[in-house]
Amino acid sequence: MSYPEDYQTLEGVEASIWRHLRRAVKDRRSPGHTPTVGTVGTDGEPRLRTVVFRGCEPEQRELMFHTDARSPKWANLKANNRIAMHFYFPKQKLQFRVQGTARLEHNTDATLAKWNSMNSSARDCYRVKTTPGSPIDEPRSRAEETAGEHDGYPAFARVHIQIQSIDWLYLAAIGHRRAQFTWGSDGTLNSHWVGP
């Protein structure tokens, strides 16, 4: 048994990371389509949640997902824009830990264009009357939550992650491999192998 060709060099590893991420945006069956996102709560405590992965721009080192601007996640990121994303691909035995800063996008020409391209079911996620995370007396159906003329666009927002580092781990019986990629403020890449 030997390592895949892509995992022989740091350049090959980095190229494979971007291929996996671009594919995960488009492939709903990919485990990378629903990564875990970590933020710092307004109380200083860590917060984790699963999101749907919506965008990957390798040239800009940017990832993106949609969110509800009424959610605690949005408030957390407004207070502290540090963010992390965790991807795990069990079949390939790959883990990516991404760290960066969040740029919040709300009520822009780009969000409106995206909103107008979304189907009704996707828009319903933002048409719910109850603020995400707020206490309720009892659960309600989506039909009850979205009844009436409530327009969900004011709640629709996007989070862009400017990647500062990626920690890559490949689990293999012949020996794990791990590498780290860090970008400076000028975009300069520093990459190296590290102990797994």
HELIX and SHEET records of a PDB file:
HELIX    1   1 GLU A    5  TYR A    7  5                                   3    
HELIX    2   2 LEU A   10  LYS A   26  1                                  17    
HELIX    3   3 PRO A   31  HIS A   33  5                                   3    
HELIX    4   4 PRO A   58  GLN A   60  5                                   3    
HELIX    5   5 PRO A   72  ALA A   79  1                                   8    
HELIX    6   6 ASP A  109  SER A  117  1                                   9    
HELIX    7   7 SER A  120  ARG A  127  1                                   8    
HELIX    8   8 ARG A  142  GLU A  145  1                                   4    
HELIX    9   9 TYR A  153  ALA A  155  5                                   3    
SHEET    1   A 7 PRO A  46  THR A  50  0                                        
SHEET    2   A 7 THR A  36  VAL A  40 -1                                        
SHEET    3   A 7 ARG A  82  PHE A  89 -1                                        
SHEET    4   A 7 LEU A  94  HIS A 106 -1                                        
SHEET    5   A 7 PHE A 156  TYR A 170 -1                                        
SHEET    6   A 7 GLU A  62  ASP A  68 -1                                        
SHEET    7   A 7 PHE A  53  GLU A  57 -1                                        
SHEET    1   B 7 PRO A  46  THR A  50  0                                        
SHEET    2   B 7 THR A  36  VAL A  40 -1                                        
SHEET    3   B 7 ARG A  82  PHE A  89 -1                                        
SHEET    4   B 7 LEU A  94  HIS A 106 -1                                        
SHEET    5   B 7 PHE A 156  TYR A 170 -1                                        
SHEET    6   B 7 ARG A 177  TRP A 183 -1                                        
SHEET    7   B 7 LEU A 189  VAL A 194 -1                                        
END                                                                             
